[in-house]
């Protein structure tokens, strides 16, 4: 099929079956799990549930096979090698694993990964807090300097803007593949080239791209990337860190303990190669199985088709927002490429009131600063409203959203 079978996708999603009258436009925060993902989790929990990488029993072997099989499928989904995918609590945790590891690099003898005074870390003003605060801490711990790429009045930045901030002292560039507020799609390969010219590492926040775009991290050339299961039809409580194998083997582990080591004495410990060196303690095996099933489900749909559908829905969302007087669209304008979301500000009405009004009419959206306070401060607003689509979103969903949005200012008397 050249287009998605929306009826089948919706029928396979329990939340939508149980709430047929609701419009769910908050998949950018958490997506809804389809039956195959839930069934995979339940089957493992019922018939194969056991500790992984511990002991030599048949039960451990079966659980480990399921756990590592999920890693293999997720790696294939994002164009990575099996050793290049580390299971984490979520994408925020994955980014912290990198930042904390880099802050300890000198102590562990990883001198080429060590940061110090004079080194620079580059981020953008549009970053999610998860891809900003860890780098603030890295700068404070090491004496490095944090520099930001400014965004314009629409919340956007360009490759030229970024290149102007990067210097010979830049040691790391961290940026989002797709902004969770503006929907801006970053020129990843070009940013990697800028980084390579000065020998800087690249860290990609792929939370809003892994679920929505065909993604090949190896081909893009980034050094590290983070993404979450719950945004790509999988369970909460698990995410993934991608890292080039040679870098992961050198990066100090952020957490230590059982399952990460080869040899331990009273005074010292030696760590396993990646990915096990980063996976201390008991792992979320059931969630990993669900994560792997979600990757399979999306692969079966076809990520090119997912992207085509969401591009269409994004266009409809933008049109719906722009059709209402007194509503300001954030991010790229009509006709420009963007992720499958649209954020906006309603003149005279607080975002939380907008969200409550839409919710009363059966439409679920996200309100607040979306963990991007510097971006919202730059835009001159405290909060915004975001509508985000996914594989199960229909044109009818967007039409209902647009009709309800058109009533907001009148309801609150802001159109007088």
Steps between C-alpha positions, in 0.01 A plus 500: 500500500621850422297647786425384852201281578375735769193295583716195572754699699230657713323167550829354625542774763309428824488860621330611181260206512401586855471874433345518153369852558832650605764657276850417624747768387767452767717226351798735513488448878393134515367284218236231532611135499348263242388146575816327365719696741279429800473134401878466472546646848231276648631186331850560637373581849285186506733242344865619495535736794839461670824684572729566205877448481497320836575132541481213255142376535260451212275773643785750501598397150149551363461841667844609382417387146184714506684799650789493255263425212318823578831687496579353159166609353525851643855534369388395153210748518735799549793381286730398785706198597379285791791616718405861429163493681490541877173459689428793732206618710395745227659748260568749781694230681690418181617859459604509866698177452707675233545823695592327827736266320678789332530683833687195640713441191820648642467297821467178295791583270282568192701812420360557151148521651603721791372858526667792673536878512514646150283227348159602368164321489248624243121461534207691350243716673232260374622197695283293731625531858618139477749609233605814683529445875742202474735720295468782753616254765784370280621858452487572873680180594781542248539874460388487137292781351141449385403697187155526344384543140230768503162440340295756308153635574348173372719282722721387211876483444704442186820317415669836453385606848655186648821522299551858624502378862729201444872570546822302511433462874161332449516146635132399489188606310163383640179561305156357428430324172138625514395773743224392736353852482561644154517177300820633337703218340871559548755448220672220690755390242611861445535563874714185524728639229537828692588300811753283320685804371588597858516148648183538710268224615134509392209402725159469334168517683302260278186483717282666237671341199543130582120448522417711196776501236710235327813509715848367432727624777805329357454671164436839663835472675401627844707381794216457751120509482209449739141391445209363704270200470182673617508748213516222239205277600693324777485493881622763742799438725753424228698690241817455302840658467673462167875545488772407257646177635853629546373801696271294722787267585700799618224701670498447878173353630272746677375229739697207629425169666393152407501385136740774386835354602763240417714514815444659840742540789454696820683793341401494132276362226537427130199549276351296218486635146184678386211466533519297824739748665208747517221263609551466873258297709175330410376607158144591386472186289124505442522860383792413271292227338220752444750752363623243251144411400427870438802522270373195312150647474627828354736317266208293370302817432801658329660817627483670161123459515491617860687815401277563198186470711630724775614759249144513372360527853753773585382701202140465613589601857681809376208594278259455791707728723553768236131504414409644842546876552700587809692171508877509451680201352843414641767360268512459121219658302247350261655278236833463682626159608437421865442209734145381557405764755389860529545725803317828534403787726144634523490874553337592830458141621749307713618172352362303795156646438530413132587144590212470746253637246618250238496216753141580591422445133675165490832614354824413680793739447806605699532835678784668688859585416567145376828487696638784283497809722788678320318460167172632638682787669656589165152490339366729771238259633470296819330202340356366176261231382620209287304261281702201383405224255607141446424197286142474628408869457236574237396807303172484692695529827669816375172643372343457845802666656477793258129550559546503878801731482292750306267530800765563767540880482128556481433280802749695713395837362844562352365595158334819617 
